[in-house]
Amino acid sequence: MRWRNPPGTNFLRPAIVRAPSIGLFAVRGENGEPALLASCYRRSMELATAHGLGSIAFPGFNTGVYGFPKELTAGVAVEMVRGALAAGGSVEDVLFTCFSDEDLAIYLELLSNRLPIRA
């Protein structure tokens, strides 16, 4: 598939439109859900690197109607992305999208303690 910018836009890089994701119901992470969630982030980062992308965005997978714990989801996301960035690759910028102020506060706390801040 060849990437083309939609009319009226000027994107510098192509984007992965759909990355692997799963639907986890809230079961307190006792049935291997954190490992499944981690594999989604890991595989998404692998795909981004394989396609030479410089940036990627992640939603809070399954924290809405599925009710998966926000703290657990954010912790897995930050840890997996941190590992992928440390391993190298084309991805330089990662955006975690947050639906609520509560989501934002969780990610800010995790990110302030774990990921380097680039100037």
C-alpha positions, 0 to 999 in steps of 0.5 A, a space after each residue: 500500500 502506498 501512502 498518500 496525504 488526504 486532500 488539504 493535508 500536509 503530513 510529513 510521515 505516513 501513519 499506521 491507521 489500525 494497530 493490533 488491539 484487543 477487547 479485555 473485560 474488567 477481570 482484575 488482570 487475573 487471566 493473563 490480560 496484562 500480557 495480552 495488552 503488553 503484546 498489543 503495545 509491543 506489536 504496534 511499536 514493532 509495526 511502526 518501526 517496520 514501516 519506518 514511522 517516526 511517531 505513534 499514538 495510543 489510546 487507553 485500550 479498553 478503559 472505556 466501556 470494557 472497564 479495564 483498570 486505567 492504572 494497569 493499562 497505563 502502567 503496561 503502556 508506559 512500560 512497553 513503550 519505554 522498552 521499545 524506545 530503549 531498544 531503538 528503532 524509527 519511533 521517536 515520538 509517542 502520544 498517549 491519548 487521554 479521554 479524561 482528566 483522570 486518565 491524564 493524571 495517571 499518565 503524567 504520573 507514570 511518565 514523569 517518573 519513567 520516561 526521559 523528557 526530550 528538550 
